[in-house]
């Protein structure tokens, strides 16, 4: 049930992950650890906007 909420395209309309990351003060080159990233609501925008290298564990 939670996956329907987390992966819903309407969520991006109500909660813009790029704006949230900007408001958090994230700067290019910083290290970021996201635990329990699920479908990547913040992970993908973070990687596209701020990171030079992305590492992950399965």
C-alpha positions in Angstrom: 0.0 0.0 0.0 2.8 2.5 0.9 4.4 1.9 -2.6 1.3 3.4 -4.1 1.9 6.6 -2.2 5.7 6.7 -2.6 5.7 6.0 -6.3 2.6 8.0 -7.3 3.3 10.7 -9.9 0.9 13.1 -8.1 3.3 13.1 -5.2 5.8 15.1 -7.3 3.1 17.7 -8.0 2.5 18.2 -4.3 6.0 17.8 -3.0 8.8 18.8 -5.4 12.0 16.8 -4.4 14.3 19.4 -6.2 12.8 22.2 -4.1 13.1 20.2 -0.9 16.8 19.4 -1.6 17.5 23.1 -2.3 15.8 24.2 0.9 17.8 21.6 2.8 21.0 23.5 1.7 22.5 20.6 -0.2 25.6 21.7 -2.1 27.4 20.1 -5.0 30.2 17.8 -3.9 28.7 16.9 -0.5 28.3 13.3 0.6 24.8 12.1 0.9 23.5 9.0 2.6 19.9 8.1 2.1 18.7 5.1 4.1 15.6 3.3 2.9 15.4 5.2 -0.4 12.5 3.1 -1.8 11.7 4.1 -5.4 14.2 7.0 -5.3 12.0 10.0 -4.7 14.9 12.0 -3.4 17.8 9.7 -4.6 17.4 10.3 -8.3 17.0 14.1 -8.1 20.0 14.3 -5.8 22.2 12.3 -8.1 21.1 14.4 -11.1 21.6 17.7 -9.5 24.4 17.5 -7.0 26.6 14.4 -7.2 29.6 13.6 -9.3 29.7 9.9 -8.2 26.9 7.7 -7.1 27.5 4.5 -5.1 24.9 2.1 -3.8 24.5 -1.2 -2.0 22.0 -3.9 -2.8 
